[in-house]
């Protein structure tokens, strides 16, 4: 089975964005009430999925996607705590409907309601709802709710601990994924996303978070940003800081996905990062669309890059399936419930 751990609902009906626009309009004009309900028909959802993600997944040979709301659409830097919580609920409910319509193709991963300066207690509440009531297997955690200004505390700060406690209690991982950039210095997907991955890794290297949460699991998307490319730098910095070797300090808890859109990049990832810490992902349909003129294939057809790695069949199985089932520990129960795995 080919499991893509990084899918976003990027082709949703226009009414989703209209709902958010009406939310924002209610902040600007107190006489306008924020909407409470989003009307999207089953036919609209089915059309968006069958002519979007599902079609492309089938074309490249992806069996199952761990599916979440749009990363850029989380937009935690706008709104209020209450509006962002409702926005997360609406987006997560749509993901749940998709997973119920296409149980063999999609499993839910939730958006968290976050806001700069607000401790993530209400994020933990939405996480618990999505996992215990909707059957989701993970979440996306924004390390920078300020939208590219990085006003908040690092991921190692104790203000994040209520969320980590809930992640550990529920035994679900978090993908550390920034949202939209409102800082003109940082292009969203070309700079801010990769900055976020790299920054999160360095924060975790400097701290000792996993001493307090030894079973916490975090996924760094987009191949980990600059991390694999500068692995020697991070090994040296850890040494200078008197930290343990990175294999002990971080790699029992941190994983990297394969959203790297060329063969040399995926080759490097697999040479530097242990195979047990790599999860297959494409972010399809996501940041980079179109055909690579050098190969004639879609940039985000990352399965081709993993297929071409000089690894054993057993190691490729780990990347394509085994690691996702281990890291997303609730996934097997979901797959068994829909008949994709045999009951023990």
Backbone as numpy.savetxt, mean C-alpha at the origin, in Angstrom:
# Nx Ny Nz CAx CAy CAz Cx Cy Cz
-0.03 -19.39 -7.88 -0.88 -18.20 -7.88 0.01 -16.95 -7.88
-0.34 -15.97 -8.70 0.39 -14.70 -8.75 -0.41 -13.68 -7.96
0.15 -13.23 -6.84 -0.53 -12.29 -5.94 0.17 -10.94 -6.03
-0.59 -9.94 -6.44 -0.09 -8.56 -6.51 -0.46 -7.87 -5.20
0.53 -7.50 -4.40 0.24 -6.94 -3.08 -0.04 -5.45 -3.12
-0.02 -4.84 -4.31 -0.12 -3.38 -4.38 -1.03 -2.97 -5.54
-2.33 -3.00 -5.29 -3.30 -2.56 -6.27 -4.14 -1.42 -5.72
-4.48 -0.46 -6.57 -5.33 0.67 -6.18 -6.52 0.77 -7.14
-7.64 1.22 -6.61 -8.83 1.43 -7.43 -8.70 2.79 -8.12
-7.93 2.82 -9.19 -7.63 4.07 -9.88 -8.61 4.39 -11.00
-9.53 3.47 -11.27 -10.45 3.67 -12.40 -11.89 3.75 -11.93
-12.09 4.24 -10.71 -13.43 4.30 -10.15 -14.33 5.29 -10.86
-15.65 5.16 -10.68 -16.60 6.10 -11.29 -16.36 7.53 -10.81
-16.73 8.48 -11.65 -16.49 9.90 -11.35 -17.22 10.35 -10.09
-18.29 9.66 -9.72 -19.05 10.06 -8.55 -18.24 9.97 -7.26
-17.17 9.19 -7.26 -16.32 9.10 -6.07 -15.63 10.44 -5.81
-15.03 11.01 -6.85 -14.37 12.30 -6.69 -15.38 13.42 -6.44
-16.56 13.31 -7.02 -17.59 14.31 -6.77 -18.00 14.32 -5.30
-18.05 13.16 -4.70 -18.35 13.06 -3.27 -17.30 13.82 -2.46
-16.03 13.59 -2.79 -14.96 14.28 -2.06 -15.02 15.78 -2.30
-15.31 16.19 -3.53 -15.43 17.63 -3.83 -16.54 18.26 -3.00
-17.63 17.56 -2.83 -18.73 18.09 -2.04 -18.35 18.15 -0.56
-17.56 17.20 -0.12 -17.04 17.28 1.25 -16.22 18.56 1.44
-15.32 18.81 0.50 -14.46 19.98 0.62 -15.25 21.28 0.49
-16.28 21.27 -0.34 -17.12 22.46 -0.49 -17.83 22.80 0.81
-18.16 21.78 1.59 -18.83 22.02 2.87 -17.91 22.71 3.87
-16.60 22.54 3.71 -15.66 23.25 4.59 -15.59 24.72 4.23
-15.64 25.01 2.94 -15.55 26.40 2.48 -16.82 27.18 2.73
-17.95 26.49 2.75 -19.25 27.16 2.91 -20.06 26.42 3.97
-20.18 26.96 5.18 -20.90 26.28 6.26 -22.36 25.98 5.95
-22.93 26.69 4.96 -24.32 26.44 4.61 -24.49 25.18 3.76
-23.40 24.68 3.23 -23.46 23.47 2.42 -23.11 22.26 3.29
-24.00 21.32 3.34 -23.78 20.15 4.17 -22.90 19.13 3.45
-22.05 18.51 4.22 -21.22 17.45 3.65 -22.08 16.25 3.32
-21.82 15.59 2.21 -22.61 14.40 1.84 -22.34 13.26 2.81
-23.35 12.44 3.02 -23.20 11.29 3.91 -23.09 9.98 3.15
-23.68 9.93 1.98 -23.74 8.67 1.25 -23.25 8.87 -0.18
-22.59 7.85 -0.69 -22.12 7.84 -2.07 -22.94 6.83 -2.86
-23.52 7.28 -3.95 -24.34 6.41 -4.78 -23.52 5.91 -5.97
-23.16 4.64 -5.93 -22.48 3.98 -7.04 -23.17 2.64 -7.25
-23.65 2.40 -8.44 -24.38 1.16 -8.69 -23.41 -0.01 -8.88
-23.94 -1.21 -8.72 -23.13 -2.40 -8.98 -22.65 -2.44 -10.43
-23.51 -2.01 -11.35 -23.11 -2.01 -12.76 -21.95 -1.05 -13.01
-21.97 0.11 -12.35 -20.87 1.05 -12.50 -19.56 0.47 -11.96
-19.63 -0.17 -10.81 -18.44 -0.79 -10.24 -17.92 -1.91 -11.13
-18.84 -2.74 -11.59 -18.44 -3.89 -12.41 -17.78 -3.41 -13.70
-18.35 -2.38 -14.32 -17.78 -1.85 -15.56 -16.39 -1.26 -15.32
-16.23 -0.54 -14.20 -14.93 0.07 -13.89 -13.86 -0.99 -13.68
-14.21 -2.08 -13.02 -13.23 -3.12 -12.73 -12.94 -3.98 -13.96
-14.00 -4.42 -14.65 -13.79 -5.33 -15.77 -13.06 -4.67 -16.93
-13.25 -3.36 -17.09 -12.58 -2.65 -18.18 -11.32 -1.93 -17.73
-10.94 -2.13 -16.47 -9.75 -1.49 -15.94 -8.78 -2.51 -15.40
-8.71 -2.58 -14.06 -7.73 -3.45 -13.42 -7.83 -4.91 -13.85
-9.04 -5.45 -13.84 -9.18 -6.88 -14.09 -8.74 -7.25 -15.50
-9.07 -6.42 -16.46 -8.65 -6.71 -17.84 -7.13 -6.75 -17.94
-6.46 -5.78 -17.36 -5.00 -5.75 -17.47 -4.35 -6.86 -16.63
-4.92 -7.16 -15.47 -4.38 -8.26 -14.68 -4.41 -9.57 -15.47
-5.53 -9.82 -16.13 -5.65 -11.05 -16.91 -4.68 -11.07 -18.07
-4.46 -9.92 -18.68 -3.56 -9.85 -19.83 -2.12 -10.23 -19.45
-1.69 -9.84 -18.24 -0.29 -10.09 -17.86 -0.14 -11.32 -16.97
-1.26 -11.92 -16.52 -1.17 -13.15 -15.75 -1.17 -12.99 -14.25
-1.78 -11.92 -13.74 -1.93 -11.73 -12.30 -3.25 -12.33 -11.87
-3.21 -13.21 -10.86 -4.41 -13.90 -10.41 -5.21 -13.10 -9.39
-4.52 -12.47 -8.47 -5.19 -11.84 -7.33 -4.47 -10.55 -6.97
-5.24 -9.50 -6.68 -4.66 -8.23 -6.26 -5.16 -7.88 -4.87
-4.24 -7.46 -4.01 -4.62 -6.86 -2.73 -4.94 -5.40 -3.04
-6.19 -5.05 -2.86 -6.79 -3.89 -3.53 -7.18 -2.83 -2.51
-6.77 -1.60 -2.77 -7.05 -0.50 -1.84 -7.50 0.73 -2.60
-8.05 1.73 -1.90 -8.37 3.00 -2.56 -7.11 3.67 -3.13
-7.32 4.63 -4.01 -6.20 5.34 -4.63 -5.29 5.97 -3.58
-3.98 5.77 -3.75 -3.04 6.36 -2.82 -3.12 7.88 -2.83
-3.07 8.49 -4.02 -3.17 9.93 -4.11 -4.51 10.47 -3.67
-5.54 9.64 -3.79 -6.89 10.07 -3.41 -7.11 10.15 -1.92
-6.22 9.57 -1.12 -6.41 9.64 0.34 -6.41 11.09 0.80
-5.49 11.91 0.27 -5.48 13.36 0.48 -5.69 13.74 1.94
-4.84 13.22 2.81 -5.01 13.47 4.24 -4.71 14.91 4.64
-4.09 15.68 3.75 -3.71 17.05 4.11 -4.88 18.02 4.01
-6.03 17.57 3.53 -7.22 18.41 3.49 -8.30 17.78 4.35
-9.32 18.55 4.64 -10.43 18.01 5.41 -10.28 18.21 6.90
-11.14 17.54 7.64 -11.10 17.51 9.09 -11.04 16.05 9.51
-10.84 15.81 10.79 -10.80 14.44 11.27 -12.09 13.71 10.91
-13.22 14.38 11.12 -14.52 13.73 10.86 -14.71 13.48 9.37
-14.38 14.47 8.54 -14.56 14.29 7.09 -13.62 13.22 6.54
-12.39 13.21 7.02 -11.45 12.21 6.53 -11.83 10.80 6.98
-12.43 10.71 8.15 -12.90 9.41 8.60 -14.05 8.92 7.71
-14.97 9.83 7.39 -16.08 9.44 6.52 -15.58 9.11 5.11
-14.61 9.88 4.63 -14.03 9.63 3.32 -13.39 8.25 3.27
-12.66 7.88 4.30 -12.05 6.55 4.35 -13.12 5.47 4.37
-14.17 5.67 5.14 -15.24 4.68 5.21 -15.88 4.47 3.84
-16.16 5.55 3.15 -16.79 5.47 1.83 -15.88 4.71 0.85
-14.60 5.08 0.84 -13.66 4.43 -0.09 -13.49 2.95 0.25
-13.39 2.64 1.53 -13.20 1.25 1.94 -14.44 0.41 1.67
-15.60 1.00 1.82 -16.84 0.26 1.51 -16.90 -0.10 0.03
-16.40 0.79 -0.83 -16.36 0.48 -2.26 -15.41 -0.68 -2.55
-14.26 -0.67 -1.90 -13.30 -1.77 -2.07 -13.93 -3.08 -1.62
-14.66 -3.05 -0.52 -15.34 -4.25 -0.04 -16.34 -4.76 -1.06
-17.08 -3.86 -1.69 -18.05 -4.28 -2.71 -17.34 -4.92 -3.89
-16.20 -4.36 -4.30 -15.43 -4.96 -5.40 -14.97 -6.36 -5.02
-14.46 -6.50 -3.80 -13.96 -7.81 -3.36 -15.09 -8.83 -3.26
-16.29 -8.39 -2.93 -17.43 -9.30 -2.87 -17.90 -9.67 -4.29
-17.82 -8.75 -5.22 -18.21 -9.02 -6.60 -17.22 -9.95 -7.30
-15.93 -9.75 -6.99 -14.86 -10.51 -7.67 -13.98 -11.18 -6.62
-14.52 -12.13 -5.88 -13.78 -12.70 -4.74 -12.55 -13.50 -5.14
-12.48 -13.94 -6.39 -11.30 -14.67 -6.85 -10.20 -13.76 -7.38
-10.48 -12.46 -7.46 -9.54 -11.53 -8.08 -9.04 -10.42 -7.16
-9.83 -10.09 -6.12 -9.47 -8.95 -5.28 -9.73 -9.26 -3.81
-8.82 -8.78 -2.97 -8.96 -8.84 -1.52 -8.69 -7.43 -0.98
-9.46 -7.01 -0.02 -9.42 -5.63 0.43 -8.23 -5.28 1.31
-7.69 -4.07 1.06 -6.71 -3.41 1.91 -7.23 -2.00 2.12
-7.22 -1.51 3.35 -7.98 -0.29 3.63 -7.14 0.98 3.66
-7.82 2.06 3.36 -7.34 3.43 3.57 -7.60 3.79 5.02
-6.67 4.49 5.65 -6.86 4.94 7.02 -7.23 6.43 7.04
-8.11 6.81 7.93 -8.42 8.24 8.09 -7.35 8.90 8.95
-6.52 9.70 8.34 -5.44 10.37 9.05 -5.55 11.88 8.87
-4.95 12.61 9.77 -4.93 14.07 9.68 -3.71 14.55 10.45
-3.01 15.51 9.86 -1.82 16.05 10.50 -2.12 16.53 11.92
-1.32 16.10 12.87 -1.47 16.55 14.25 -2.49 15.80 15.07
-3.19 14.87 14.44 -4.22 14.10 15.16 -3.70 12.69 15.39
-3.65 12.27 16.63 -3.15 10.92 16.93 -4.08 9.89 16.27
-3.51 8.77 15.84 -4.25 7.84 14.96 -5.22 6.91 15.68
-5.91 7.40 16.69 -6.88 6.55 17.38 -8.05 6.22 16.45
-8.54 7.23 15.73 -9.67 6.97 14.83 -9.24 6.16 13.62
-7.94 6.22 13.26 -7.43 5.35 12.21 -7.46 3.90 12.66
-7.12 3.66 13.92 -7.17 2.31 14.46 -8.61 1.79 14.46
-9.55 2.67 14.70 -10.96 2.27 14.71 -11.41 1.82 13.32
-11.03 2.57 12.29 -11.42 2.18 10.93 -10.69 0.92 10.50
-9.44 0.78 10.91 -8.70 -0.45 10.62 -9.43 -1.66 11.20
-9.85 -1.56 12.43 -10.53 -2.70 13.07 -11.84 -3.01 12.36
-12.59 -1.98 11.96 -13.84 -2.22 11.23 -13.57 -2.97 9.93
-12.57 -2.52 9.20 -12.31 -3.13 7.89 -11.83 -4.57 8.02
-11.03 -4.85 9.03 -10.49 -6.20 9.19 -11.54 -7.14 9.76
-12.23 -6.72 10.82 -13.13 -7.64 11.51 -14.50 -7.74 10.85
-14.95 -6.67 10.19 -16.28 -6.68 9.59 -16.26 -6.91 8.08
-15.24 -6.40 7.40 -15.21 -6.45 5.94 -14.23 -7.49 5.39
-13.44 -8.11 6.26 -12.53 -9.14 5.80 -11.27 -8.64 5.12
-10.86 -7.39 5.39 -9.65 -6.85 4.79 -8.43 -7.50 5.45
-7.30 -7.47 4.74 -6.11 -8.17 5.23 -4.94 -7.23 5.52
-5.12 -5.93 5.32 -4.05 -4.98 5.58 -4.53 -3.56 5.40
-3.59 -2.62 5.48 -3.95 -1.20 5.33 -2.80 -0.45 4.68
-3.10 0.76 4.23 -2.09 1.70 3.78 -1.91 2.77 4.85
-0.69 2.98 5.25 -0.35 3.93 6.32 0.45 5.08 5.73
-0.07 6.30 5.85 0.59 7.48 5.30 1.56 8.05 6.34
2.87 8.02 6.06 3.82 8.56 7.04 3.88 10.07 7.04
3.19 10.72 6.10 3.23 12.18 5.96 1.85 12.73 5.63
0.96 12.80 6.62 -0.38 13.33 6.34 -0.40 14.79 5.93
0.75 15.50 6.04 0.78 16.91 5.65 0.90 17.09 4.15
1.08 16.04 3.39 1.09 16.15 1.93 2.37 16.71 1.35
3.51 16.24 1.82 4.78 16.66 1.25 5.52 17.69 2.06
4.97 18.13 3.17 5.66 19.10 4.03 6.33 18.44 5.24
5.96 17.21 5.55 6.60 16.43 6.62 6.61 17.20 7.94
5.43 17.68 8.32 5.32 18.41 9.58 5.21 17.50 10.79
4.87 16.24 10.57 4.55 15.36 11.69 5.76 14.67 12.27
5.49 13.83 13.24 6.52 13.06 13.92 6.91 11.84 13.08
8.16 11.37 13.23 8.57 10.18 12.49 7.80 8.94 12.94
7.86 7.91 12.13 7.11 6.69 12.40 7.51 6.00 13.70
8.66 6.36 14.22 9.13 5.76 15.47 8.61 6.48 16.70
7.92 7.60 16.52 7.41 8.36 17.66 6.27 7.62 18.34
6.15 7.79 19.63 5.14 7.06 20.40 3.72 7.48 20.05
3.55 8.61 19.38 2.20 9.02 18.98 1.60 8.04 17.98
2.43 7.27 17.27 1.93 6.26 16.33 1.56 4.95 17.03
1.91 4.80 18.28 1.79 3.49 18.93 0.36 2.95 19.00
-0.67 3.77 19.20 -2.02 3.18 19.22 -2.37 2.44 17.93
-1.87 2.94 16.80 -2.13 2.25 15.54 -1.31 0.97 15.44
-0.05 1.03 15.85 0.78 -0.18 15.82 0.20 -1.26 16.74
-0.30 -0.84 17.88 -0.90 -1.81 18.80 -2.08 -2.53 18.14
-2.87 -1.78 17.39 -4.02 -2.39 16.71 -3.55 -3.29 15.56
-2.53 -2.88 14.83 -2.00 -3.72 13.76 -1.50 -5.06 14.31
-0.80 -5.00 15.43 -0.28 -6.22 16.04 -1.42 -7.07 16.60
-2.38 -6.42 17.24 -3.54 -7.16 17.79 -4.29 -7.90 16.69
-4.49 -7.24 15.56 -5.23 -7.85 14.45 -4.35 -8.73 13.57
-3.05 -8.64 13.75 -2.07 -9.39 12.96 -2.23 -9.09 11.47
-2.19 -7.80 11.14 -2.21 -7.37 9.74 -1.05 -6.41 9.50
-0.49 -6.41 8.30 0.61 -5.50 7.97 0.08 -4.16 7.47
0.99 -3.19 7.43 0.68 -1.89 6.83 1.67 -1.62 5.72
1.15 -1.19 4.57 2.02 -0.66 3.51 2.22 0.82 3.78
3.47 1.24 3.89 3.77 2.65 4.19 3.70 3.43 2.89
2.60 4.15 2.69 2.30 4.73 1.38 1.83 6.17 1.55
2.61 7.12 1.04 2.20 8.52 1.10 1.02 8.76 0.16
0.44 9.94 0.29 -0.68 10.32 -0.57 -0.24 11.47 -1.48
-1.15 12.34 -1.78 -0.90 13.42 -2.73 0.13 14.41 -2.19
0.89 15.02 -3.07 1.82 16.07 -2.68 1.19 17.43 -2.96
1.16 18.28 -1.93 0.71 19.66 -2.15 1.90 20.61 -2.08
3.09 20.06 -2.16 4.33 20.84 -2.18 4.86 20.83 -3.61
4.95 22.00 -4.22 5.32 22.06 -5.63 6.75 21.58 -5.89
7.55 21.44 -4.86 8.89 20.92 -5.04 8.92 19.42 -5.31
7.84 18.72 -4.98 7.84 17.27 -5.04 6.71 16.75 -5.92
7.05 16.36 -7.13 6.08 15.68 -7.98 5.56 14.46 -7.23
4.26 14.21 -7.32 3.65 13.19 -6.46 4.28 11.82 -6.66
4.19 11.28 -7.88 4.64 9.90 -8.07 6.11 9.80 -8.47
6.69 10.89 -8.97 8.09 10.86 -9.37 9.06 11.20 -8.26
8.58 11.92 -7.25 9.46 12.32 -6.15 8.86 11.99 -4.79
7.63 12.47 -4.53 7.05 12.33 -3.19 6.89 10.87 -2.78
6.41 10.03 -3.68 6.25 8.61 -3.35 7.59 7.98 -2.97
8.60 8.24 -3.79 9.90 7.62 -3.55 10.59 8.24 -2.34
10.39 9.55 -2.15 10.88 10.19 -0.92 10.27 9.54 0.31
8.96 9.27 0.23 8.27 8.68 1.36 8.81 7.32 1.73
9.06 6.48 0.73 9.60 5.15 0.99 10.98 5.24 1.63
11.81 6.11 1.05 13.18 6.25 1.54 13.20 6.84 2.94
12.39 7.86 3.16 12.34 8.53 4.46 11.85 7.58 5.54
10.82 6.80 5.22 10.31 5.85 6.21 11.38 4.86 6.62
12.13 4.35 5.64 13.19 3.39 5.96 14.23 4.01 6.89
14.63 5.24 6.59 15.65 5.89 7.42 15.13 6.17 8.82
13.87 6.56 8.95 13.29 6.75 10.28 13.35 5.45 11.08
13.00 4.36 10.44 13.00 3.07 11.12 14.43 2.63 11.46
15.38 2.97 10.59 16.77 2.63 10.87 17.26 3.39 12.10
16.93 4.66 12.19 17.39 5.48 13.32 16.77 5.04 14.65
15.55 4.52 14.60 14.84 4.19 15.83 15.00 2.74 16.23
14.17 2.37 17.19 14.16 0.99 17.70 12.71 0.51 17.83
11.90 0.85 16.84 10.47 0.55 16.89 10.21 -0.93 17.09
10.97 -1.77 16.43 10.66 -3.20 16.44 11.08 -3.90 17.73
11.80 -3.18 18.60 11.99 -3.70 19.95 10.68 -3.65 20.73
9.90 -2.61 20.48 8.59 -2.49 21.14 7.52 -3.30 20.43
7.69 -3.50 19.11 6.69 -4.23 18.32 7.39 -5.28 17.46
7.86 -6.34 18.08 8.65 -7.34 17.33 7.88 -8.08 16.25
6.54 -8.06 16.29 5.76 -8.77 15.27 5.10 -7.81 14.27
5.38 -6.52 14.38 4.83 -5.55 13.44 5.44 -5.77 12.05
4.59 -5.71 11.01 5.04 -5.93 9.64 4.70 -4.71 8.78
5.74 -4.16 8.13 5.57 -2.99 7.27 6.12 -3.29 5.89
5.38 -2.88 4.86 5.82 -3.04 3.48 6.19 -1.67 2.92
7.38 -1.56 2.37 7.79 -0.34 1.67 7.54 -0.54 0.18
6.66 0.25 -0.42 6.31 0.07 -1.82 7.35 0.66 -2.76
7.07 0.54 -4.05 7.89 1.15 -5.10 9.35 0.72 -4.98
9.54 -0.56 -4.58 10.88 -1.10 -4.46 11.68 -0.52 -3.31
11.03 0.25 -2.43 11.74 0.86 -1.31 12.39 2.18 -1.64
11.97 2.82 -2.74 12.55 4.11 -3.08 14.03 3.98 -3.40
14.85 4.75 -2.73 16.30 4.74 -2.97 17.01 3.67 -2.17
16.30 2.96 -1.31 16.97 2.10 -0.33 17.84 1.01 -0.95
17.32 0.16 -1.85 18.18 -0.89 -2.39 19.39 -0.34 -3.15
19.19 0.76 -3.83 20.26 1.36 -4.63 21.40 1.86 -3.74
21.05 2.28 -2.51 22.05 2.83 -1.58 22.21 1.94 -0.35
22.07 0.64 -0.53 22.10 -0.28 0.60 23.41 -0.16 1.40
24.51 0.05 0.73 25.78 0.20 1.44 25.78 1.42 2.33
25.16 2.51 1.88 25.05 3.70 2.71 24.28 3.40 4.00
23.17 2.68 3.86 22.36 2.40 5.04 23.04 1.41 5.98
23.76 0.45 5.42 24.54 -0.46 6.26 25.58 0.33 7.05
26.24 1.27 6.36 27.26 2.08 7.02 26.68 3.00 8.07
25.53 3.61 7.78 24.90 4.49 8.76 24.48 3.70 10.00
23.92 2.51 9.79 23.54 1.68 10.93 24.77 1.35 11.78
25.85 1.05 11.12 27.10 0.74 11.84 27.57 1.94 12.63
27.54 3.13 12.01 27.97 4.35 12.70 27.09 4.67 13.90
25.81 4.30 13.82 24.87 4.56 14.91 24.87 3.46 15.97
25.76 2.49 15.80 25.86 1.36 16.73 24.58 0.53 16.74
23.92 0.47 15.58 22.74 -0.37 15.44 23.17 -1.79 15.04
22.29 -2.76 15.25 22.60 -4.11 14.76 22.67 -4.13 13.24
23.16 -5.24 12.70 23.11 -5.42 11.25 21.68 -5.26 10.76
21.53 -4.74 9.56 20.18 -4.48 9.04 19.33 -5.74 8.99
19.95 -6.88 8.75 19.18 -8.13 8.73 18.50 -8.38 10.06
19.12 -7.95 11.15 18.55 -8.14 12.49 17.70 -6.93 12.89
18.18 -5.76 12.54 17.54 -4.52 13.01 16.21 -4.26 12.31
16.13 -4.56 10.99 14.95 -4.17 10.22 14.32 -5.30 9.41
15.10 -6.22 8.90 14.56 -7.14 7.90 13.74 -8.28 8.46
13.53 -8.31 9.76 12.55 -9.24 10.32 11.15 -8.64 10.28
11.08 -7.35 9.94 9.80 -6.63 10.01 9.46 -5.82 8.76
10.43 -5.56 7.90 10.23 -4.69 6.74 10.34 -5.51 5.46
9.43 -5.21 4.51 9.38 -5.91 3.23 9.32 -4.88 2.11
9.71 -5.30 0.93 9.79 -4.42 -0.24 8.95 -5.02 -1.37
8.27 -4.17 -2.13 7.52 -4.71 -3.27 8.27 -4.46 -4.56
7.75 -5.02 -5.65 8.44 -4.98 -6.95 7.87 -3.92 -7.89
7.30 -2.85 -7.38 6.81 -1.77 -8.25 7.99 -0.92 -8.72
8.82 -1.53 -9.53 9.99 -0.91 -10.13 9.89 -1.19 -11.63
9.88 -0.16 -12.45 9.37 -0.31 -13.80 10.43 -0.48 -14.88
11.48 -1.21 -14.55 12.41 -1.65 -15.60 13.19 -2.84 -15.06
13.73 -3.63 -15.98 14.41 -4.87 -15.60 15.64 -4.62 -14.72
16.51 -3.67 -15.06 17.69 -3.47 -14.20 17.33 -3.12 -12.76
16.23 -2.38 -12.57 15.82 -2.03 -11.22 15.38 -3.24 -10.42
14.60 -4.12 -11.04 14.16 -5.33 -10.36 15.34 -6.27 -10.14
16.26 -6.33 -11.10 17.47 -7.13 -10.92 18.23 -6.67 -9.68
18.38 -5.37 -9.54 19.10 -4.82 -8.38 18.37 -5.15 -7.08
17.06 -4.96 -7.08 16.27 -5.26 -5.89 16.50 -6.69 -5.43
16.47 -7.63 -6.38 16.61 -9.04 -6.02 18.04 -9.40 -5.63
19.02 -8.64 -6.09 20.41 -8.90 -5.70 20.71 -8.36 -4.31
20.05 -7.26 -3.91 20.38 -6.58 -2.66 19.51 -7.05 -1.50
18.21 -7.17 -1.75 17.26 -7.49 -0.69 17.04 -9.01 -0.65
17.08 -9.63 0.52 16.83 -11.07 0.60 15.48 -11.44 -0.01
15.43 -12.58 -0.67 14.21 -12.97 -1.38 13.02 -13.10 -0.43
13.26 -13.44 0.82 12.17 -13.57 1.79 11.52 -12.24 2.12
12.15 -11.13 1.72 11.63 -9.80 2.02 11.08 -9.08 0.80
10.84 -9.81 -0.29 10.34 -9.20 -1.52 8.96 -9.75 -1.84
8.00 -8.87 -2.07 6.64 -9.24 -2.45 6.36 -8.72 -3.85
5.76 -9.57 -4.66 5.40 -9.14 -6.01 4.33 -8.06 -5.96
4.49 -7.05 -6.83 3.50 -5.99 -6.95 3.69 -5.28 -8.28
2.60 -4.68 -8.77 2.69 -3.94 -10.04 2.10 -2.53 -9.93
1.25 -2.28 -8.95 0.51 -1.01 -8.82 -0.34 -0.74 -10.06
-0.74 -1.78 -10.72 -1.52 -1.68 -11.94 -3.00 -1.40 -11.62
-3.64 -0.42 -12.12 -3.16 0.61 -13.05 -2.76 1.81 -12.19
-1.50 2.26 -12.28 -1.08 3.23 -11.30 -0.26 4.36 -11.84
0.94 4.53 -11.26 1.71 5.74 -11.48 2.23 5.88 -12.90
2.64 4.79 -13.50 3.28 4.84 -14.81 2.45 4.02 -15.79
1.87 4.69 -16.74 1.05 4.02 -17.76 1.76 4.13 -19.11
1.43 3.22 -19.99 1.98 3.31 -21.35 2.97 2.21 -21.65
3.41 2.20 -22.89 4.30 1.18 -23.41 5.75 1.67 -23.36
6.62 0.84 -22.83 8.04 1.13 -22.84 8.57 0.89 -24.26
9.07 1.93 -24.95 9.52 1.73 -26.34 10.74 0.82 -26.44
11.45 0.61 -25.34 12.61 -0.26 -25.38 12.22 -1.74 -25.34
11.03 -2.04 -24.80 10.63 -3.44 -24.67 9.36 -3.78 -25.43
8.54 -2.77 -25.71 7.25 -3.02 -26.35 6.18 -3.49 -25.40
6.45 -3.47 -24.09 5.49 -3.91 -23.09 5.18 -2.77 -22.13
4.06 -2.91 -21.41 3.71 -1.90 -20.43 4.80 -1.77 -19.37
5.09 -0.55 -18.97 6.05 -0.32 -17.90 5.68 -1.10 -16.64
4.38 -1.12 -16.32 3.97 -1.73 -15.05 3.70 -3.23 -15.15
4.14 -3.84 -16.24 4.06 -5.30 -16.33 5.28 -5.87 -15.59
5.26 -5.77 -14.29 6.41 -6.17 -13.48 6.56 -7.69 -13.39
5.53 -8.43 -13.73 5.66 -9.89 -13.72 6.76 -10.33 -14.68
6.87 -9.68 -15.82 7.90 -10.02 -16.79 9.29 -9.87 -16.18
9.47 -8.83 -15.37 10.78 -8.59 -14.77 11.12 -9.68 -13.75
10.14 -10.07 -12.95 10.39 -11.13 -11.97 10.62 -12.46 -12.69
9.83 -12.72 -13.72 10.03 -13.95 -14.50 11.47 -14.06 -15.01
12.06 -12.93 -15.36 13.40 -12.93 -15.97 14.52 -12.99 -14.94
14.22 -12.94 -13.66 15.28 -12.97 -12.65 15.97 -14.34 -12.63
17.27 -14.36 -12.43 17.99 -15.64 -12.35 17.84 -16.29 -10.98
16.60 -16.62 -10.63 16.29 -17.23 -9.34 15.70 -18.62 -9.55
15.75 -19.41 -8.52 15.14 -20.74 -8.58 13.63 -20.63 -8.61
12.98 -21.70 -9.03 11.51 -21.72 -9.03 10.97 -21.52 -7.63
11.67 -22.06 -6.63 11.22 -21.91 -5.24 11.29 -20.46 -4.80
12.34 -19.76 -5.18 12.47 -18.35 -4.80 11.44 -17.48 -5.52
11.19 -17.78 -6.79 10.16 -17.02 -7.51 8.78 -17.27 -6.91
8.54 -18.48 -6.45 7.27 -18.78 -5.79 7.11 -17.94 -4.53
8.20 -17.74 -3.79 8.13 -16.88 -2.61 7.71 -15.46 -3.00
8.34 -14.92 -4.05 8.04 -13.54 -4.45 6.61 -13.43 -4.97
6.20 -14.38 -5.79 4.88 -14.29 -6.43 3.73 -14.64 -5.49
3.96 -15.49 -4.51 2.83 -15.98 -3.71 3.18 -16.18 -2.24
4.23 -16.94 -1.98 4.49 -17.39 -0.61 4.70 -16.27 0.38
5.47 -15.25 0.00 5.73 -14.16 0.93 4.48 -13.36 1.25
3.63 -13.13 0.26 2.39 -12.40 0.50 1.50 -13.16 1.48
1.40 -14.46 1.30 0.57 -15.26 2.21 1.14 -15.30 3.62
2.46 -15.19 3.74 3.08 -15.17 5.06 2.94 -13.80 5.72
3.20 -12.73 4.98 3.16 -11.39 5.55 1.72 -10.95 5.82
0.83 -11.20 4.87 -0.59 -10.90 5.06 -1.23 -12.16 5.66
-1.06 -12.33 6.95 -1.36 -13.62 7.59 -2.84 -13.96 7.59
-3.71 -13.00 7.35 -5.14 -13.28 7.25 -5.55 -13.70 5.84
-4.63 -13.64 4.91 -4.98 -13.88 3.52 -5.39 -15.32 3.26
-4.72 -16.29 3.87 -5.05 -17.69 3.61 -6.50 -18.02 3.97
-6.96 -17.47 5.08 -8.35 -17.73 5.48 -9.31 -17.17 4.44
-8.99 -16.00 3.91 -9.83 -15.40 2.88 -9.82 -16.24 1.61
-8.64 -16.70 1.20 -8.53 -17.51 -0.01 -9.24 -18.85 0.16
-9.16 -19.41 1.35 -9.86 -20.67 1.61 -11.38 -20.47 1.55
-11.84 -19.35 2.10 -13.28 -19.08 2.14 -13.89 -18.97 0.76
-13.11 -18.49 -0.22 -13.64 -18.32 -1.58 -13.21 -19.45 -2.50
-12.57 -20.48 -1.94 -12.24 -21.67 -2.72 -10.94 -21.62 -3.49
-10.11 -20.63 -3.23 -8.83 -20.55 -3.93 -7.75 -21.38 -3.26
-7.99 -21.76 -2.01 -7.11 -22.68 -1.29 -7.96 -23.80 -0.74
-7.41 -24.99 -0.70 -8.12 -26.11 -0.10 -8.13 -25.95 1.42
-9.26 -26.25 2.03 -9.35 -26.22 3.48 -8.46 -27.30 4.07
-7.79 -26.97 5.15 -6.89 -27.95 5.78 -7.68 -29.09 6.38
